[in-house]
Amino acid sequence: MAKSGLYTGLDIGTSTIKVLVAEYVSGEMNIIGVGNAKSDGLKNGTIVDIEKVAQAIRKAVNAAEERAGIQITGLNVAVPANRLEVDACQGMVTINSESKEVVESDISQVVASALMRGMMPEREIIAVEPKEFTVDGFSGISDPRGMFGVRLEMKGLVYTGPKTLVHNIRRAVERAGLKVDNIVIAPLALAHHVLNEGEREFGTVVIDLGAGQTTVIAVRDQELQFAHIIPEGGDYITKDISTVLNTSLDQANNLKLNYGEASTERASKEEKFPVDVVGHTEPVEITEFYLSQVIEARLTQIFSRVRQDLERSRGLELPGGIVLLGGAAAMPGVTELATKIIGANVRLYVPNEMGLRNPTFAQVISVVDYVGSRSDIEVLVTEAAAGNAIFSEPITETYREPAVATFTDNVYTQATDEMTYVAPTPQVQPNAPVQDTDPKEGLVDKVRNMFGSMFD
């Protein structure tokens, strides 16, 4: 059944904070309002001042409310791929209803069973993605509700991230006077919206060239296979211009936006423009070619690091090539330079939505589209995972198989911020009983008693 209703999205970027409101009518997304505000309180994509971020969110929300003509109370928030991990999960429960038909409560219980696993105390479950359900041995089921059976199983993926990162994002939204409807993993949303089904199936790389950091993700077999954060982005280009030309950051940013050319092969040696240089009473004339040399040097460094990551993970072998997006990707010549440095087919993604045809809006549009197009069973699993977060009790130590990249048989790890695909871990039962003060004790006890009776 096609969805209808209003959905909101929030992209907390290092340069700008963007809020989007879209209306779904019979499954079609129509954007009715957008607002943005200059970011404050962030560094390299990470919140460093919650209060300043909250104020910027409020400004962006006010602008979106004015354009959409509605009052926004909740937001679907994008969370970056910083230190994101994904594990396989699996759960099994008995169907307890008298009719033996699978109902929504059975879905909630099987999700809770899948999440009954050990997890380090500094990490938090962000999302659970169901891959398939099995009813009495019949597998490959996408939605088991209404089916007859005795035993229900679910296989899926559980995404976890740093608890500090998730907490700060949630607190900033709350300080802005709003609630978090959903936390959406940005790479998943981008892959869903930017790539078509064939690109997701056969394999494609997406490079999000943001202001504070560059995110490289690879998708194959309809799943997120690899994500890596490079802590350099468009703001580093601005700082380079400011340093080389001895000018202010505002002036450097204006030069980048108005005269910036990513490739020196395309830049003019004759075209000149004035620059306010510290220590000079009169503006100094700079050629477009000279400015392009500064810009190209930083982008070459970024794309060289991207190429190294993709070579290690065999991402360059994916037939879908590379899709480039993000605010810094809008600069003329970026696509040509990326193609030259990385050595693969690179194309620029530009949203089709009227008034938002700029790569910088790709992420906030993706968040809204991802949430608005979810199936009923995906929504149910998400709500069950959020309601049963108590099952992921922190432990002081847990065993993990070595992280193995899906593109190669060799072990692949990174010391910097990234997502790694981790082999399924042994299911660890929580050792400590739930305290009496926890309001969810009843549900926990019921599920534990159920598991006990199953294996007696």
C-alpha positions as CSV (number, residue, x, y, z in Angstrom):
1,M,0.0,0.0,0.0
2,A,1.4,3.4,-1.1
3,K,2.2,5.7,1.8
4,S,0.8,9.2,2.4
5,G,1.7,11.8,5.0
6,L,4.3,14.4,6.0
7,Y,7.9,13.5,6.6
8,T,10.8,15.7,7.8
9,G,14.6,15.3,7.5
10,L,17.5,16.9,9.2
11,D,21.1,17.0,7.9
12,I,23.6,18.3,10.5
13,G,26.5,19.3,8.3
14,T,29.8,21.0,9.2
15,S,29.0,23.9,6.9
16,T,25.2,24.1,6.9
17,I,22.3,22.5,8.7
18,K,19.4,21.6,6.4
19,V,15.8,20.8,7.2
20,L,13.4,19.4,4.6
21,V,9.6,18.8,4.7
22,A,8.1,16.5,2.1
23,E,4.5,15.2,1.6
24,Y,4.0,11.7,0.3
25,V,0.8,11.3,-1.8
26,S,0.2,7.7,-3.0
27,G,3.9,6.9,-2.5
28,E,5.1,10.0,-4.5
29,M,7.4,12.5,-2.6
30,N,6.6,16.2,-3.0
31,I,8.9,18.7,-1.3
32,I,6.9,21.5,0.3
33,G,9.5,23.2,2.5
34,V,13.2,23.5,3.0
35,G,15.3,25.6,5.5
36,N,19.0,25.9,6.1
37,A,21.2,27.7,8.5
38,K,24.9,28.2,8.9
39,S,26.4,25.5,11.1
40,D,27.9,26.4,14.4
41,G,29.3,24.1,17.1
42,L,30.6,21.4,14.7
43,K,34.1,20.3,13.8
44,N,34.8,17.7,11.0
45,G,31.2,16.6,11.1
46,T,31.2,16.0,14.9
47,I,29.2,18.1,17.4
48,V,31.5,19.9,19.8
49,D,29.0,22.4,21.2
50,I,25.4,21.1,21.7
51,E,23.9,24.5,22.5
52,K,25.2,26.2,19.3
53,V,24.1,23.3,17.2
54,A,20.6,23.4,18.7
55,Q,20.3,27.1,17.9
56,A,21.3,26.5,14.3
57,I,18.8,23.6,14.0
58,R,16.0,25.9,15.4
59,K,16.9,28.5,12.7
60,A,16.7,25.9,9.9
61,V,13.4,24.5,11.3
62,N,11.9,28.0,11.5
63,A,12.8,28.6,7.8
64,A,11.3,25.2,6.8
65,E,8.1,25.8,8.8
66,E,7.6,29.2,7.1
67,R,8.0,27.8,3.6
68,A,5.9,24.7,4.3
69,G,3.2,26.5,6.3
70,I,3.2,23.8,9.1
71,Q,4.6,23.4,12.6
72,I,7.4,20.8,12.9
73,T,7.5,18.8,16.1
74,G,9.8,15.9,15.2
75,L,12.7,15.2,12.8
76,N,14.2,12.2,11.1
77,V,17.9,12.8,11.7
78,A,20.9,11.6,9.7
79,V,23.8,10.1,11.6
80,P,27.2,9.9,9.8
81,A,29.2,6.8,9.3
82,N,31.8,7.7,11.9
83,R,33.0,4.4,13.5
84,L,29.9,2.6,12.3
85,E,29.8,-1.2,12.6
86,V,27.4,-3.8,11.2
87,D,26.9,-7.3,12.6
88,A,24.8,-10.2,11.5
89,C,22.0,-10.9,13.9
90,Q,19.5,-13.8,14.2
91,G,16.6,-14.5,16.6
92,M,14.0,-17.2,17.1
93,V,10.7,-17.4,19.1
94,T,7.7,-19.6,19.4
95,I,4.4,-18.3,18.2
96,N,2.1,-18.1,21.2
97,S,-1.2,-17.0,19.9
98,E,-4.1,-19.5,20.0
99,S,-4.6,-19.1,16.2
100,K,-0.8,-19.8,15.6
101,E,-0.8,-16.9,13.2
102,V,2.1,-14.5,13.3
103,V,1.1,-11.1,14.7
104,E,3.0,-7.9,15.4
105,S,3.8,-8.9,18.9
106,D,5.7,-12.0,17.5
107,I,7.7,-9.6,15.3
108,S,8.6,-7.5,18.4
109,Q,9.7,-10.6,20.3
110,V,11.8,-12.1,17.5
111,V,13.6,-8.7,17.1
112,A,14.2,-8.7,20.9
113,S,15.6,-12.2,20.6
114,A,18.0,-11.1,17.8
115,L,19.2,-8.2,19.9
116,M,19.9,-10.4,22.9
117,R,23.7,-10.0,22.4
118,G,26.7,-8.6,24.1
119,M,27.8,-5.1,23.2
120,M,30.6,-2.8,24.4
121,P,29.2,-0.1,26.8
122,E,30.4,2.8,24.6
123,R,28.3,1.6,21.6
124,E,24.6,1.9,20.8
125,I,22.2,0.2,18.4
126,I,21.2,2.7,15.7
127,A,19.2,0.5,13.3
128,V,18.2,-3.1,12.6
129,E,17.6,-4.2,9.0
130,P,15.6,-7.4,8.5
131,K,16.9,-9.5,5.6
132,E,14.5,-12.4,5.8
133,F,12.0,-14.2,8.1
134,T,11.6,-18.0,8.4
135,V,8.3,-19.7,9.6
136,D,8.7,-23.4,10.5
137,G,11.7,-23.8,8.2
138,F,10.2,-21.9,5.2
139,S,12.7,-19.1,4.5
140,G,12.9,-16.1,2.3
141,I,9.8,-14.5,3.8
142,S,9.7,-10.7,3.7
143,D,6.6,-10.2,5.9
144,P,5.4,-13.1,7.9
145,R,2.4,-11.4,9.5
146,G,-0.8,-13.5,9.1
147,M,1.1,-16.7,8.3
148,F,0.5,-19.9,10.3
149,G,3.3,-21.5,12.2
150,V,4.9,-22.6,15.4
151,R,8.4,-21.1,15.2
152,L,9.4,-17.7,13.8
153,E,13.0,-16.7,13.0
154,M,14.5,-13.5,11.7
155,K,17.9,-12.9,10.1
156,G,19.1,-9.3,9.7
157,L,21.8,-6.8,10.2
158,V,22.3,-4.6,13.3
159,Y,24.1,-1.3,12.9
160,T,25.9,0.2,16.0
161,G,27.7,3.5,16.5
162,P,29.4,5.4,19.2
163,K,27.0,6.2,22.0
164,T,28.5,9.7,22.4
165,L,27.8,10.6,18.8
166,V,24.2,9.4,18.9
167,H,23.6,11.0,22.3
168,N,24.9,14.4,21.2
169,I,22.8,14.4,18.0
170,R,19.7,13.5,20.0
171,R,20.4,16.0,22.7
172,A,21.0,18.9,20.2
173,V,17.6,18.2,18.6
174,E,15.9,18.1,22.0
175,R,17.5,21.4,23.0
176,A,16.0,22.9,19.9
177,G,12.6,22.0,21.3
178,L,12.0,19.0,19.0
179,K,11.9,15.3,19.2
180,V,13.8,12.7,17.2
181,D,11.3,10.6,15.2
182,N,14.0,8.3,13.7
183,I,17.8,8.2,13.5
184,V,18.8,7.3,10.0
185,I,22.2,6.1,9.0
186,A,23.3,8.5,6.3
187,P,25.1,5.9,4.0
188,L,22.0,3.7,4.0
189,A,19.8,6.5,3.0
190,L,22.1,7.7,0.3
191,A,22.5,4.3,-1.2
192,H,18.7,3.9,-1.2
193,H,17.9,7.2,-2.8
194,V,20.9,7.9,-5.1
195,L,21.4,4.5,-6.6
196,N,19.0,2.4,-8.6
197,E,18.3,-1.2,-7.9
198,G,20.8,-2.5,-10.5
199,E,23.5,-0.3,-9.1
200,R,22.8,-1.5,-5.6
201,E,22.8,-5.1,-6.7
202,F,25.9,-5.3,-8.9
203,G,28.0,-2.8,-6.8
204,T,28.6,1.0,-6.8
205,V,30.8,3.4,-4.8
206,V,29.4,6.7,-3.5
207,I,31.6,9.5,-2.4
208,D,30.1,12.2,-0.3
209,L,32.4,15.2,-0.4
210,G,31.2,17.2,2.5
211,A,32.6,20.3,4.2
212,G,34.2,18.7,7.2
213,Q,34.8,15.1,6.0
214,T,34.6,12.9,3.0
215,T,32.6,9.7,3.3
216,V,33.3,6.7,0.9
217,I,30.7,3.9,0.8
218,A,30.3,0.8,-1.3
219,V,27.0,-1.0,-1.9
220,R,26.7,-4.5,-3.4
221,D,24.0,-7.2,-3.2
222,Q,21.6,-4.5,-1.9
223,E,23.7,-4.1,1.2
224,L,26.2,-1.6,2.6
225,Q,29.5,-3.3,2.3
226,F,32.1,-0.7,3.2
227,A,32.2,2.8,4.6
228,H,35.2,4.9,5.5
229,I,35.6,8.5,6.7
230,I,38.4,10.7,5.4
231,P,38.7,13.7,7.8
232,E,39.1,16.2,5.0
233,G,36.5,18.1,3.0
234,G,35.5,21.4,1.5
235,D,36.4,23.4,4.6
236,Y,40.0,22.3,4.2
237,I,40.1,23.9,0.7
238,T,38.8,27.1,2.2
239,K,41.6,27.0,4.9
240,D,44.2,26.3,2.3
241,I,43.1,29.4,0.2
242,S,43.1,31.5,3.3
243,T,46.6,30.4,4.3
244,V,48.2,30.7,0.9
245,L,46.6,34.0,0.0
246,N,46.8,35.6,3.5
247,T,43.1,36.4,3.5
248,S,40.2,35.9,5.8
249,L,38.2,32.6,5.9
250,D,35.1,34.5,4.7
251,Q,37.0,36.0,1.7
252,A,38.6,32.6,1.0
253,N,35.2,30.9,1.0
254,N,33.8,33.5,-1.4
255,L,36.7,33.0,-3.7
256,K,36.1,29.2,-3.7
257,L,32.4,29.6,-4.5
258,N,32.7,32.4,-7.1
259,Y,36.0,31.7,-8.8
260,G,36.9,28.1,-7.7
261,E,38.0,25.7,-10.4
262,A,39.1,22.2,-9.3
263,S,41.2,21.3,-12.3
264,T,44.1,23.5,-13.4
265,E,43.6,22.1,-16.9
266,R,40.4,24.0,-17.1
267,A,41.5,27.2,-15.3
268,S,42.3,30.5,-17.1
269,K,45.7,32.1,-16.7
270,E,44.4,35.4,-18.0
271,E,41.2,35.9,-15.9
272,K,42.0,37.8,-12.7
273,F,40.1,39.0,-9.6
274,P,40.9,41.1,-6.6
275,V,41.6,39.6,-3.2
276,D,41.8,41.5,0.2
277,V,45.2,40.4,1.5
278,V,46.3,41.0,5.1
279,G,49.1,43.6,5.2
280,H,48.0,45.3,1.9
281,T,46.0,48.5,1.7
282,E,44.8,47.7,-1.8
283,P,43.4,44.4,-3.1
284,V,45.8,42.1,-4.8
285,E,44.9,40.6,-8.2
286,I,45.0,36.8,-8.4
287,T,44.6,34.6,-11.5
288,E,42.0,31.8,-11.7
289,F,44.9,29.4,-12.5
290,Y,46.7,30.3,-9.3
291,L,43.6,29.8,-7.2
292,S,43.0,26.5,-9.0
293,Q,46.4,25.3,-8.1
294,V,45.6,25.6,-4.4
295,I,42.2,23.9,-4.8
296,E,43.6,21.1,-6.9
297,A,46.3,20.3,-4.4
298,R,43.9,19.6,-1.6
299,L,41.4,17.7,-3.8
300,T,44.2,15.6,-5.2
301,Q,45.2,14.6,-1.7
302,I,41.6,13.6,-0.8
303,F,41.0,11.6,-4.0
304,S,44.3,9.9,-3.6
305,R,43.3,8.6,-0.2
306,V,39.9,7.6,-1.6
307,R,41.8,5.6,-4.3
308,Q,43.9,3.8,-1.7
309,D,40.9,2.8,0.3
310,L,39.1,1.5,-2.8
311,E,42.2,-0.4,-4.0
312,R,42.5,-2.2,-0.6
313,S,38.8,-3.1,-0.7
314,R,38.7,-3.9,-4.4
315,G,36.0,-1.3,-4.7
316,L,37.4,-0.1,-8.1
317,E,36.2,-3.4,-9.6
318,L,32.6,-2.7,-8.9
319,P,30.8,-2.3,-12.3
320,G,28.6,0.6,-11.1
321,G,31.6,3.0,-11.0
322,I,31.6,6.0,-8.6
323,V,28.8,8.5,-7.8
324,L,30.1,11.8,-6.5
325,L,27.9,14.1,-4.3
326,G,28.1,16.6,-1.5
327,G,28.6,20.4,-1.2
328,A,32.2,20.4,-2.4
329,A,31.3,18.3,-5.4
330,A,29.4,21.2,-7.0
331,M,32.7,23.0,-7.8
332,P,33.5,23.0,-11.6
333,G,36.0,20.4,-12.6
334,V,35.7,18.2,-9.5
335,T,34.3,15.2,-11.5
336,E,37.1,15.4,-14.1
337,L,39.8,15.6,-11.4
338,A,38.3,12.7,-9.5
339,T,38.2,10.6,-12.6
340,K,41.8,11.4,-13.3
341,I,43.1,10.7,-9.8
342,I,41.0,7.6,-8.9
343,G,41.2,6.1,-12.3
344,A,37.5,5.0,-12.5
345,N,34.3,6.3,-14.1
346,V,33.0,9.1,-11.9
347,R,29.7,10.9,-12.4
348,L,28.1,13.7,-10.4
349,Y,24.8,13.2,-8.7
350,V,22.4,16.2,-8.8
351,P,18.9,15.9,-7.2
352,N,16.0,16.3,-9.6
353,E,13.8,18.2,-7.1
354,M,13.0,21.7,-8.3
355,G,14.9,24.4,-6.3
356,L,17.2,21.8,-4.8
357,R,19.4,20.8,-7.8
358,N,22.6,20.9,-6.0
359,P,24.7,18.0,-4.7
360,T,24.7,19.5,-1.2
361,F,21.0,18.6,-0.7
362,A,21.4,15.0,-1.6
363,Q,21.7,13.7,2.0
364,V,18.7,15.5,3.5
365,I,16.5,14.5,0.6
366,S,17.8,10.9,1.0
367,V,16.8,10.8,4.7
368,V,13.2,11.9,3.9
369,D,12.9,9.4,1.0
370,Y,14.4,6.6,3.1
371,V,12.0,7.0,5.9
372,G,9.0,7.8,3.7
373,S,9.5,4.7,1.5
374,R,10.0,2.1,4.2
375,S,7.7,-0.9,4.2
376,D,5.3,-1.6,7.1
377,I,7.5,-4.5,8.3
378,E,10.6,-2.3,8.3
379,V,8.8,0.3,10.4
380,L,7.7,-2.4,12.8
381,V,11.2,-3.8,13.2
382,T,12.6,-0.4,13.7
383,E,10.0,0.4,16.4
384,A,10.6,-3.0,18.0
385,A,14.4,-2.4,18.1
386,A,13.9,1.0,19.7
387,G,11.5,-0.4,22.3
388,N,13.7,-3.3,23.1
389,A,17.0,-1.5,23.4
390,I,17.2,-2.9,27.0
391,F,18.2,-6.3,25.5
392,S,21.5,-4.9,24.4
393,E,23.0,-4.7,27.8
394,P,26.5,-3.3,27.9
395,I,29.2,-5.8,28.9
396,T,32.8,-5.2,29.9
397,E,34.3,-7.6,27.4
398,T,33.1,-9.5,24.4
399,Y,34.6,-11.8,21.7
400,R,34.6,-10.5,18.1
401,E,35.7,-12.3,15.0
402,P,38.2,-10.3,12.9
403,A,36.5,-7.7,10.7
404,V,36.5,-8.9,7.1
405,A,35.8,-6.7,4.1
406,T,33.3,-8.3,1.8
407,F,35.3,-7.4,-1.3
408,T,38.2,-9.6,-0.5
409,D,39.2,-12.7,1.4
410,N,42.0,-10.8,3.1
411,V,41.5,-9.2,6.5
412,Y,40.9,-5.5,6.2
413,T,40.9,-3.0,9.0
414,Q,41.4,0.7,9.5
415,A,42.6,2.6,12.5
416,T,40.6,5.7,11.6
417,D,36.8,6.3,11.6
418,E,35.0,3.7,9.5
419,M,32.5,1.1,9.3
420,T,33.7,-2.5,9.2
421,Y,31.8,-5.6,8.4
422,V,32.1,-7.9,11.4
423,A,31.5,-11.6,11.2
424,P,28.6,-12.9,13.3
425,T,29.5,-13.0,17.0
426,P,28.4,-15.6,19.5
427,Q,25.1,-14.8,21.1
428,V,25.7,-13.7,24.6
429,Q,23.0,-13.8,27.2
430,P,22.8,-10.9,29.6
431,N,24.2,-12.0,32.9
432,A,22.8,-9.4,35.3
433,P,19.1,-9.3,36.0
434,V,17.2,-6.2,35.1
435,Q,16.7,-3.8,38.1
436,D,13.3,-3.5,39.7
437,T,13.3,0.2,38.9
438,D,13.3,-0.4,35.1
439,P,9.7,0.1,33.8
440,K,10.4,-2.6,31.0
441,E,11.1,-5.4,33.5
442,G,7.8,-7.1,32.7
443,L,8.6,-7.5,29.0
444,V,12.1,-8.7,29.7
445,D,11.0,-11.3,32.2
446,K,8.3,-12.6,29.9
447,V,10.8,-13.1,27.1
448,R,13.4,-14.7,29.3
449,N,10.8,-17.1,30.8
450,M,9.7,-17.9,27.3
451,F,13.3,-18.8,26.2
452,G,13.7,-20.8,29.4
453,S,10.6,-22.9,28.7
454,M,11.7,-23.5,25.1
455,F,14.9,-25.1,26.0
456,D,13.9,-26.9,29.2
